């Protein structure tokens, strides 16, 4: 808990709880409850500025080959697999997120997935 804001488990209509931030005490109108410095955020701007993958992200989004959400997803996956990623940090950060493997892939689907992974790792 920091500055009267802490994590809370919220109920949802689909029965799956959601974790989020909640005020632990009344906040003044206009008060900043939570602030994250831009350099600690994963964003499309950060993806474009990344020296390893930025050029590919910029070209893909400018040519409209992919939308920004897709480009950001690729960047997030790239960072999760990158052992020297800034976002891994001491505690593991994004690297601790489990990777769910889809079962029962056909051999052709598995080969295509491997080619896709190899392609994005080379970017």
Rosetta constraint file for C-alpha pairs under 8 A:
AtomPair CA 1 CA 5 HARMONIC 5.53 0.50
AtomPair CA 1 CA 6 HARMONIC 4.24 0.50
AtomPair CA 1 CA 7 HARMONIC 7.11 0.50
AtomPair CA 2 CA 6 HARMONIC 6.41 0.50
AtomPair CA 3 CA 33 HARMONIC 7.00 0.50
AtomPair CA 4 CA 23 HARMONIC 5.82 0.50
AtomPair CA 4 CA 24 HARMONIC 4.96 0.50
AtomPair CA 4 CA 25 HARMONIC 5.57 0.50
AtomPair CA 4 CA 27 HARMONIC 7.93 0.50
AtomPair CA 4 CA 33 HARMONIC 7.63 0.50
AtomPair CA 5 CA 21 HARMONIC 6.51 0.50
AtomPair CA 5 CA 22 HARMONIC 5.62 0.50
AtomPair CA 5 CA 23 HARMONIC 4.49 0.50
AtomPair CA 5 CA 24 HARMONIC 5.35 0.50
AtomPair CA 5 CA 25 HARMONIC 7.57 0.50
AtomPair CA 5 CA 33 HARMONIC 6.59 0.50
AtomPair CA 5 CA 34 HARMONIC 7.43 0.50
AtomPair CA 6 CA 21 HARMONIC 5.46 0.50
AtomPair CA 6 CA 22 HARMONIC 5.63 0.50
AtomPair CA 6 CA 23 HARMONIC 6.52 0.50
AtomPair CA 6 CA 24 HARMONIC 6.51 0.50
AtomPair CA 7 CA 19 HARMONIC 6.79 0.50
AtomPair CA 7 CA 20 HARMONIC 5.52 0.50
AtomPair CA 7 CA 21 HARMONIC 4.59 0.50
AtomPair CA 7 CA 22 HARMONIC 6.19 0.50
AtomPair CA 8 CA 19 HARMONIC 5.67 0.50
AtomPair CA 8 CA 20 HARMONIC 5.50 0.50
AtomPair CA 8 CA 21 HARMONIC 5.87 0.50
AtomPair CA 8 CA 22 HARMONIC 6.15 0.50
AtomPair CA 9 CA 17 HARMONIC 6.36 0.50
AtomPair CA 9 CA 18 HARMONIC 5.65 0.50
AtomPair CA 9 CA 19 HARMONIC 4.51 0.50
AtomPair CA 9 CA 20 HARMONIC 6.50 0.50
AtomPair CA 10 CA 17 HARMONIC 5.52 0.50
AtomPair CA 10 CA 18 HARMONIC 5.01 0.50
AtomPair CA 10 CA 19 HARMONIC 5.98 0.50
AtomPair CA 10 CA 20 HARMONIC 7.18 0.50
AtomPair CA 11 CA 15 HARMONIC 6.92 0.50
AtomPair CA 11 CA 16 HARMONIC 6.98 0.50
AtomPair CA 11 CA 17 HARMONIC 4.79 0.50
AtomPair CA 11 CA 18 HARMONIC 6.39 0.50
AtomPair CA 12 CA 16 HARMONIC 5.98 0.50
AtomPair CA 12 CA 17 HARMONIC 5.65 0.50
AtomPair CA 12 CA 18 HARMONIC 6.84 0.50
AtomPair CA 23 CA 27 HARMONIC 7.22 0.50
AtomPair CA 23 CA 33 HARMONIC 7.88 0.50
AtomPair CA 27 CA 31 HARMONIC 6.62 0.50
AtomPair CA 27 CA 33 HARMONIC 7.51 0.50
AtomPair CA 36 CA 40 HARMONIC 6.69 0.50
AtomPair CA 36 CA 41 HARMONIC 7.15 0.50
AtomPair CA 37 CA 41 HARMONIC 7.03 0.50
AtomPair CA 39 CA 46 HARMONIC 7.84 0.50
AtomPair CA 40 CA 87 HARMONIC 7.70 0.50
AtomPair CA 41 CA 46 HARMONIC 7.91 0.50
AtomPair CA 42 CA 46 HARMONIC 6.35 0.50
AtomPair CA 42 CA 47 HARMONIC 7.45 0.50
AtomPair CA 42 CA 76 HARMONIC 7.55 0.50
AtomPair CA 43 CA 47 HARMONIC 6.21 0.50
AtomPair CA 43 CA 72 HARMONIC 6.79 0.50
AtomPair CA 44 CA 48 HARMONIC 6.16 0.50
AtomPair CA 44 CA 68 HARMONIC 6.77 0.50
AtomPair CA 44 CA 71 HARMONIC 7.40 0.50
AtomPair CA 44 CA 72 HARMONIC 5.67 0.50
AtomPair CA 45 CA 49 HARMONIC 6.29 0.50
AtomPair CA 46 CA 50 HARMONIC 6.14 0.50
AtomPair CA 47 CA 53 HARMONIC 7.01 0.50
AtomPair CA 47 CA 54 HARMONIC 5.42 0.50
AtomPair CA 47 CA 57 HARMONIC 6.77 0.50
AtomPair CA 47 CA 72 HARMONIC 7.00 0.50
AtomPair CA 47 CA 75 HARMONIC 6.20 0.50
AtomPair CA 48 CA 53 HARMONIC 7.27 0.50
AtomPair CA 48 CA 54 HARMONIC 3.88 0.50
AtomPair CA 48 CA 55 HARMONIC 6.44 0.50
AtomPair CA 48 CA 57 HARMONIC 5.78 0.50
AtomPair CA 48 CA 58 HARMONIC 5.59 0.50
AtomPair CA 49 CA 54 HARMONIC 5.27 0.50
AtomPair CA 49 CA 55 HARMONIC 7.99 0.50
AtomPair CA 50 CA 54 HARMONIC 4.61 0.50
AtomPair CA 51 CA 55 HARMONIC 7.58 0.50
AtomPair CA 52 CA 123 HARMONIC 6.71 0.50
AtomPair CA 53 CA 57 HARMONIC 6.31 0.50
AtomPair CA 53 CA 75 HARMONIC 7.62 0.50
AtomPair CA 53 CA 123 HARMONIC 5.50 0.50
AtomPair CA 54 CA 58 HARMONIC 6.05 0.50
AtomPair CA 55 CA 59 HARMONIC 6.12 0.50
AtomPair CA 56 CA 60 HARMONIC 6.01 0.50
AtomPair CA 56 CA 123 HARMONIC 7.02 0.50
AtomPair CA 57 CA 61 HARMONIC 6.12 0.50
AtomPair CA 57 CA 71 HARMONIC 6.07 0.50
AtomPair CA 57 CA 75 HARMONIC 7.99 0.50
AtomPair CA 58 CA 62 HARMONIC 5.89 0.50
AtomPair CA 59 CA 63 HARMONIC 5.92 0.50
AtomPair CA 60 CA 64 HARMONIC 6.10 0.50
AtomPair CA 60 CA 65 HARMONIC 5.15 0.50
AtomPair CA 60 CA 66 HARMONIC 5.77 0.50
AtomPair CA 60 CA 71 HARMONIC 7.55 0.50
AtomPair CA 61 CA 65 HARMONIC 6.21 0.50
AtomPair CA 61 CA 66 HARMONIC 5.52 0.50
AtomPair CA 61 CA 67 HARMONIC 5.83 0.50
AtomPair CA 61 CA 68 HARMONIC 6.16 0.50
AtomPair CA 61 CA 71 HARMONIC 7.02 0.50
AtomPair CA 66 CA 70 HARMONIC 6.07 0.50
AtomPair CA 66 CA 71 HARMONIC 6.45 0.50
AtomPair CA 67 CA 71 HARMONIC 6.34 0.50
AtomPair CA 68 CA 72 HARMONIC 5.98 0.50
AtomPair CA 69 CA 73 HARMONIC 6.14 0.50
AtomPair CA 70 CA 74 HARMONIC 6.27 0.50
AtomPair CA 71 CA 75 HARMONIC 6.23 0.50
AtomPair CA 72 CA 76 HARMONIC 6.10 0.50
AtomPair CA 73 CA 77 HARMONIC 6.22 0.50
AtomPair CA 74 CA 78 HARMONIC 6.04 0.50
AtomPair CA 74 CA 120 HARMONIC 7.75 0.50
AtomPair CA 75 CA 79 HARMONIC 6.10 0.50
AtomPair CA 76 CA 80 HARMONIC 6.12 0.50
AtomPair CA 77 CA 81 HARMONIC 6.40 0.50
AtomPair CA 78 CA 82 HARMONIC 6.14 0.50
AtomPair CA 78 CA 120 HARMONIC 7.10 0.50
AtomPair CA 78 CA 121 HARMONIC 6.81 0.50
AtomPair CA 79 CA 85 HARMONIC 5.68 0.50
AtomPair CA 79 CA 87 HARMONIC 7.25 0.50
AtomPair CA 79 CA 94 HARMONIC 7.91 0.50
AtomPair CA 80 CA 85 HARMONIC 7.48 0.50
AtomPair CA 80 CA 88 HARMONIC 7.45 0.50
AtomPair CA 80 CA 94 HARMONIC 5.74 0.50
AtomPair CA 80 CA 95 HARMONIC 5.16 0.50
AtomPair CA 81 CA 95 HARMONIC 7.33 0.50
AtomPair CA 83 CA 88 HARMONIC 7.57 0.50
AtomPair CA 84 CA 88 HARMONIC 7.47 0.50
AtomPair CA 85 CA 89 HARMONIC 7.55 0.50
AtomPair CA 87 CA 92 HARMONIC 7.80 0.50
AtomPair CA 87 CA 93 HARMONIC 6.04 0.50
AtomPair CA 87 CA 94 HARMONIC 6.59 0.50
AtomPair CA 88 CA 92 HARMONIC 4.54 0.50
AtomPair CA 88 CA 93 HARMONIC 4.65 0.50
AtomPair CA 88 CA 94 HARMONIC 5.87 0.50
AtomPair CA 88 CA 95 HARMONIC 5.93 0.50
AtomPair CA 89 CA 93 HARMONIC 6.22 0.50
AtomPair CA 92 CA 96 HARMONIC 5.63 0.50
AtomPair CA 93 CA 97 HARMONIC 7.80 0.50
AtomPair CA 105 CA 109 HARMONIC 5.83 0.50
AtomPair CA 105 CA 110 HARMONIC 6.01 0.50
AtomPair CA 106 CA 110 HARMONIC 6.25 0.50
AtomPair CA 107 CA 111 HARMONIC 6.17 0.50
AtomPair CA 108 CA 112 HARMONIC 6.18 0.50
AtomPair CA 109 CA 113 HARMONIC 6.12 0.50
AtomPair CA 110 CA 114 HARMONIC 6.27 0.50
AtomPair CA 111 CA 115 HARMONIC 6.28 0.50
AtomPair CA 112 CA 116 HARMONIC 6.15 0.50
AtomPair CA 113 CA 117 HARMONIC 6.15 0.50
AtomPair CA 114 CA 118 HARMONIC 6.09 0.50
AtomPair CA 115 CA 119 HARMONIC 6.09 0.50
AtomPair CA 116 CA 120 HARMONIC 6.31 0.50
AtomPair CA 117 CA 121 HARMONIC 6.09 0.50
AtomPair CA 118 CA 122 HARMONIC 6.32 0.50
AtomPair CA 119 CA 123 HARMONIC 6.77 0.50
